[in-house]
Amino acid sequence: MAIDNSFIIKKLQGLPEMFVIFSQSTKHPYVTCNEESFDDQIHIFSDAEAAHAYVVAKNEQEKIPVVSVRVAAEQFLHFYGTLYALGVNGVVLHDNDTETSLALEAIVHRRHNPDELPEKQRPVINPELMLTSLYFLQEMRRPVSEEEKEKADLRAMDEELVANLVRGRFLSGIIVDESEKDADSKAENPDGNTEDGNIEESKESEAEEEQPKKKNNIRVPYVNNQNGEMYQAIFTDGYELQRFDPKKRLRPVVVKFDDLEKFLVKDAKGFLLNPTSTALPLRREQLPAFKKRIDG
């Protein structure tokens, strides 16, 4: 028997503010899987103190680094819209000691399903990739022992993540420099140590900064990690590109996974996927290894 949650949904939509649990590991809403429906859900609180108590319990008892983020009513629609790009399809509303699971579609209707649009009109989004990366990084970046992490079956998550990477289309931002046609990068080729094609942990520090690097007459953005290694920035969707480039100085270009290696400048160690959020490093030598793992 279907449950009528229309009253709860109206209450949620009418809140003056809400408090969303965010993962510090991904800079996105903290995602959990409903054990009964298998919906991929985020957690919303109507009360700031209740959200704080949830955060304290997650951090201290489960060693899951999360924070509570206030979202004002005028930001609701935009916020819910970003969840579709993350592959999230449900919300858990925590209100007056009651937890109610709600379908995202019931809260805010999606006007167009990108999968139903003609191929040339489809925006670049990677919801399956984003969802698997959120689950993977939430576990990978927990401050617990490797033995504890293994209980989460990271190997299976890694396989699914790599499969979604290989199927992906990505955005890069470029600046066309008409004044210099023959500029090129000068650094030596990288000699990474992850040739098995496994996803590695990001070592990016908060001191990362955006820089343009020239590839012929095109400049591409990159970030440096705490070791001074250069990673070229790429993005899963327009929202992530906008987070990185709010002034819209970069011209977006679409790059398929198969073409990523050709798009990489010489002195880059690899790509950094979504530098301002998940910051997932993809080293140069991993790209063909990922392809080989999936294609055999």
C-alpha positions, 0 to 999 in steps of 0.5 A: 500500500502506497503511503501518502506523504503529500503533507510532509512534502508540503511541510518540507517545501514550506520550511524557511530553511533546512539543514543538509548533511554534507560530506567533508570528503566530497564537498557534496551532500552525504549519501546513504543507501536505503536498505529496503528500497535501495534508494540513494538518499541525502539527509535533511533536518528541519532543526539546526540542533538536531542536525548538529547532534547527527553530525556529532554522532557521525563524526565521533561514533562512526568516524564519518566526517560530515557537517551541517549546511544551512540552505535558505528557502530561496535556494531550495529549487537550485539545491534539489536540481543539483541532486539529479546530477549526483544520481540521488533519487531520495531524501530523508527528512528528519523532523521532530524525531521522525524520519520520513523517506521521500522520493526526489521526484515528488519534491521537485519535478524534473522538467526534462530527462536528459536521456530522452533528449536527442544526443546532440542536445544532451548536457554533459552529466555523469550521475552514475559516475558521481554517485559511485564516486561519492560512495567510494570517497566517503569510505576511502577518506574516512579516518579509520584503519585500512582493515576497517575500510575493507569492510566496506568492500572498496574493491567492488566500489572501485570496479563500478567507479572505473566502469563509469569513468570509462563510459563518461563524457567530461567537460574541460575549460579552455582559453584560446590564446591567439597571440602564441600558436606554438607554445608547449609545455616543457616538463619531463614525462611523469613516472607515476607508481599506480600502473595497475589502474587502481583509483588512488587517494587524493593528496590535494591540499587546501592551498590548491590554486587554479592556473592556466597551462598552454597546449599549443595555442590553448591554455587549460586550467590546472591545480598543484597538489601539496607535493607540487605535482600538476593536475589538469582540471576536468569536470563531470558536468556544468555545475562542477565547471561553474564551481571552479570557474564562477566568473565564466572565463573558460570556454567549455569543451566536451572530451570523451574518456577515450580522448583524455590522454590526447588532451593532457599536457606534457608536464601534467601528472594526470587529471583532477576530476572536479577539483572543488568537490570530489577532487579525484586524481586520475594519473596519466598511466591509469587512463589506459589501465582503466580502459584495459580493465573494462574492455579486457 
